[in-house]
Structures are given as C-alpha cells and as structure tokens.
C-alpha cells in the first residue's frame, strides 16, 4: 500500500508540473479545441477530417502529442522520461566507456538506437498494463483517478493563467 501511495504522490506531482507546462505552452500557441482539450486527434486533421502533418515547433509539445496529448499522453511521456533516464544511467555505469562507444559507431549502432527508441515508445504507451501488473485492479484504478484529476486541475489552471496573460496583453 505504501508503494501505491508513493507512486500516486510522485506521479501526481509530475503530472501536475508537466501537465501545467505543456497545456500552458499549447494554449499560448492557440492549440486546443472548444473544450480546451489539446489532442493530436484534433490537431493532425484538417477541416475536412483528412490527415495532415502537424508540428508545433516545440520538441516537448510535439513529443507529448506523439503520445496523443491529454492525460494519457502526459503519463506516457513521463514514463518515457523514466525509461530514458534509466538507460542513460545504465550506459554510464555499465557501458563500455565513451571511447569504446565512439569507436563502435556505425550503421549497426544507429539501427540499434532506432529500435531501442521504438521499444521505449511502446513501453511508455503501455503504462496501464505495467500498472495493473504491479497493483491490484482497484489500486490501479485509484492511481488513474487521482492522477487524472490532478491533470485536469493543471489543465484548468494553465487555461486560467493564459487567459490572464492574454487579457493583460490586450
């Protein structure tokens, strides 16, 4: 139970900070639909519903939208960050060293890097499966409900702040 509370606490803090920041940036760029939802589903379609390329010019925002935007995308993005940090840490502590790494650079290393990125992306996207594997269904539901409401709170606060900033500028 303590593990669940710890996971809820730190994930809620991260969801709030990242959710607020990403929504703030998105709203300042005038992204989002009538309900203030920032979702790749809306941004990557034109008025006729046809798919189109869409990039915001902000790497963090684009990565979040790669995960679909919204709550699910924020949690998946956080999970990706954790996965990447763990891999960098592992490389530094257990890797062959920078000289050996630079000497091994080649097409195989580049292909391996891209495969690793795809694997990390998929691992981040399936975060609910990992959550259910660690906790009971009820505990996983509690985690999702709490962090979802924290995300909604951060979204609403970001909208309020952007409205204040835009009102002052006018």
Phi, psi and omega in degrees: 000322179297323178298319178297313180298319178297314179299318179296317183296308184288325179290323177298317179298315180293319178298319180296309183297309181292319179298315179298311182298313181293318178293321179300311179299316181297316180292325177294333176270006179063040176261155180117155180267192183300332181267014181063026177269127176258109184221139178299330181302320180278321186284334184263019175230142177275186183300331181272001180087005179277146179294146176213158175286139178217121174228141183271341185092356178246119186300318180295315180296318179296320179294319177300316180291333174300328177275001177105350182077186177065194183299310182302317180295323179294313180295319178296320178297317177298317178299320178298318178300315178299317180298315181295318179298317179298321180290320178296316178300314179298319180297317181292315185281325186242357184288172184285351185105158186293322181295312179297323178296313181296325178289332182273357181299134179184187182297324178297320179294319180294316178297316178300320178299314181293322177296319178297320179295318178296317178299317179296319180299314180295317178300322179289321182294327183269030182304326178296326179296317178295323179296315180292331176290334182266329185233167175290167180299318179295318179293320177297320178296319177298316177303311182295316181298312182296310182292330176295314180293328174295319178296316178298319178299315180295322179296316181292321177294321178297318179297316179299316181294318178297318178300319177297315181297315181292326178293319180294322181292334182280000000 
